[in-house]
Amino acid sequence: MAVSQVKDDDLHEVIGEDANSMAVIMNHISGNLRSRFTNFLTEDGEKSWRKRDEEFDEKLENRTILLERWNEVVENPV
């Protein structure tokens, strides 16, 4: 996985004025996948419980927390 090649300090680095850090992108994709695939056969993709805007807040979470959230969605699609 590409994230394993990135130093801990670089997970939250923002390159460019209109960019997001790798950590923010991971949080956003995780939230999107969780929302879209929860009850995907019976409900609309965007869920009321999702806080999409908060996914773009830089939380300075460590690698372990980021990977737990990422792996939860990737390894156990709902």
N, C-alpha and C positions, 0 to 999 in steps of 0.2 A: 504494500500500500504506500502511496506517495507520502502520506503524513509521517511515516516512519523515517523518511529521509530528511525531515525538517527538524531543526533544533527547537527545543522547547520555547526559547525566547522568540523565535521567528513565527510561531503559530499565531501570534497576535500582531504581527507587523503588517502595516498597511502600506502598500506600494502605490502611490499615486493619490491624487486629490479625491477622485470619485471611486475609489476602490474599497474593498472590504478585506479584512484579514482572513486567513485560512480558517480560523476558529469560527468566525461569524458565518462564513459560507457553509461550514460543516453543520452548524446549528440550524441554519435556514433550510438546507437540504433535508436534514433529519426531520424537522418540523413539517416540511412539505410532504415527505413520503408518509409520515405517520398520519397526517390529515387525509391525504388522498387515498390511502389504501385501507383505512379503518372502515369497515362495512362498505367496501367499494361496490358491492353488488346491489345494495339497497339504499344508499344515501349519496347525496351530492359530495363531490370531492372535498370542498372546503368546509371544515367543521366549525361550529360556533365556539368550541373550547380552544381553538388555536389562537395564539397571540402572535400573529405574523410580524407585526412591527417590532415587537420585543426581541425577535430572533436576530435583528440587526444591531442590537445594543451590544457593545463590547463588554463581556462579563469577566474577562481575564481568568477564565477557568483553566485548570491545569490539564495536561494531556490525558490523564486517566479519566477525568470526567467527560472530556470531549469524546474520547474513544468509547466509553461506556454508552453514551447517548447514541453515537453513530452505529455501533455494533448492535445495539438493541433493535434498531430499525432494519439494518441490513441483514442481520442473521435471523431475525424473527419477524418477518413481515406479517402484519396483522391480517 
